Amino acid sequence: MPKKDVLRTLCQVPALIKAKKLLKPLPDDTPDCLGARVAQNAVRFPRRSAFVFEGRELNWSQFNAEANRYAAVFRARGLRRGDAVSVLMENRIEFMVVVIALNKLGVIASLINTNLTHRPLVHCVTTANSRMFLFGEECLEAVAEVRAELELEDGDYLYVPDAGAIAAPDWTLDMAAEAAAASTDNPVETDSVRIGDTAFYIFTSGTTGLPKAAVLSNRRYLATAGIIHVAGLQLTEQDRLYLCLPLYHGTGLMVGAGAAFLAGASMFIRRKFSASQFLPEVREHRTTAFVYIGELCRYLLHVPARPDDADNPLRAVVGNGLRPDIWHQFKSRFGLERVIEFYGSSEGNIGFVNLLNKDCTVGSSALPTALIQYDVDRDEVVRDGAGRCVRVEAGEPGLLLGKITAHTRFEGYTSAEATEKKVLRDVFEPGDAWFNTGDLMRTVDVGFALGLPHYQFVDRIGDTFRWKGENVSTNEVGEIINQHPQVALSNVFGVEVPGTDGRAGMAALRLVEGVESLDLESFSAHVQAELPPYARPLFLRIQREIDTTGTFKLLKGDLRKQGYDPAQVPDVLCVLKPGASVYESLDQDWFDRIQSGAAGY
C-alpha cells in the first residue's frame, strides 16, 4: 500500500471528526435555520463579500438587510410560520434574498423548475398548497398563461423585477418597491423557527406522474451543507464559490450555496452555465470552488484545451455525476486538488460523500444502507423463498436502500401516497422499513480508506432516468405524448448516447387504429410545446404493438437493449437532431455518427 496514499487519507481524519459531530441527533424543537445563520454572518463578516452577480456585489451586512426588508413585506402580507410560497425565478441575488427572507419567518419556499409551463406549473403551485406565488420578471409570461387555472387572488402574486423592462402587472405586488422602505431589522420570528420545521419543497420527477414536492427540513439542509462546508470543500470566509447550477435544485441550493452560507464564503452567481466563459470568470472573480454536475464537466472538456488551463484559483469542486471515464482528465486539466463527488436526493434519508478525496467514487456513508439484488429486465426487487430481499456480493451492482430509523427519517413528499410508494418493507426482517432510492450502486476498491467501504453509482432503474442534469419521469413524458391525437400508447425509456452523461429519452409509439404513419410535423410541435427541452425524447420507435405484462405494465427491457440501432430494430425509427425542432428518419449513417460521438448531443 503506497505510503503517500496512507498519509493523504490520514490527513482527512480531523475533518471527518468535525463532520461526524454534525450528524449528532438533535430534538426537533432545537432553534436553528438558514436565516439565522445569515444573520450571524452579518455580525461576523459584515463587510465581506456575500454575492457577486452581473456586475453587482453585496456584502453580508447588505444582504441580510435586504432579506429582512423582504421578510417585513411577507409578514405584512399575512404570511406565517408553516405557510408555503411558490417561488419561480432564475439564478440571481434576489432569489437568495427571497428564500432567506421566507426562511427567517419559518415560511416554506416551494421552489419550481423554471423550465416548467402550463399543466406541470399549475400542478407544482397547487400540490404545495401555496398561499402565494412569487415570481421574477423573467418568468412573467409563464405565470400569466396559467393564472386562470390557479385558485389565487390577484393580490397573491408577488412580482420581483429583473431587467426592469416590464412594470409590475396590476394583478401583482411589486416586491422591490414594497421592500424599499421596509425595516432592515432581523425579524423576531426567526427565534421561533426550529430545525424540525420544513424549510423547502424541492420538486423531483420521482418515478410516476407529475413532479412531486420533496420535503426538506432545516435539519437536513443544515446537516448536509455543514458536511460539505467542513469536510468536503473545507470552505472558509476567504473562499468564493462559482455557482451556476439551478438554485431550485438541491445540488445548487443545499450542497453549493448551503456550504457557502455556513462558511460565510462569497458566491459568484451565474444564471446559466457557459463553458466558454467558465475559466475567464473563475480567474476574474478568483473563485476557489465550483459546484458541478457531470454534464457540465463534459462540456468543459469539449472546450479546446489550452496549456494554461490548470493555471486558475480553483482548488476544490463538489457535485455528482462525474463519470469515471472523464474523472482523471477533468481533474488533471483544471489542476484540481479535491473532487468531492457525492450521492443523494432531495427527498432521500441517506447520502454518500467522497470526503477522503478518492478517485472515481461517491465516497462512503455513516448512515445505515444496503445493496440488494434487483432484476432490471423485470423491473422488480428480488426476494428469496422467505420473501426477504437478498444482499449483493461485494463489487456487484445492487439497488441502494436507506434504512428508515428515528435518526434517519424519510421526510418524503407532501403526498402521503407518493411517500409510501418509495418505502420497501419487510426487507430483511418483519416490520423493517427502507427508503428505495431507485438507483443501482456497487462497492469499489479505493485503496487505504480507514476501513470505510466506498461506492460508485451505476445507473437508475425503473421509470426514471437522468438527462442534461434533470431527472425525467417516463410516465410523465408518456402521458403527454399520449395526448397527441395519432398516438394510442407510448412507452418511454432511457438509452445511452456515447459521449454524454445519463440517458437520453426514447419513446416507442403505437399509433391509433387506422393511422398508417405519424405526422412528424404535428407530433414535433406537440412535443416542443408540452415538454421542456431535457424531457423531449431524442428517438422514436413506431410499433404495431407494445408489449406489456399480464397486469398491463409496460415492458422496457428488450427496448432498452435494442435502443435506436437500425440493425436491431425492425420498426420505423426517427430522431431529433441537435438544434432541430422536427423529428426525421434515423438512418444508418446518422446512427454511426452518434456511436462515434460526432453527432453533437
Summary of the structure (lengths in Angstrom):
residues: 601
radius of gyration: 24.2
end to end distance: 41.3
largest distance: 71.9
contacts: 2031
relative contact order: 0.09
helix: 33%
strand: 25%
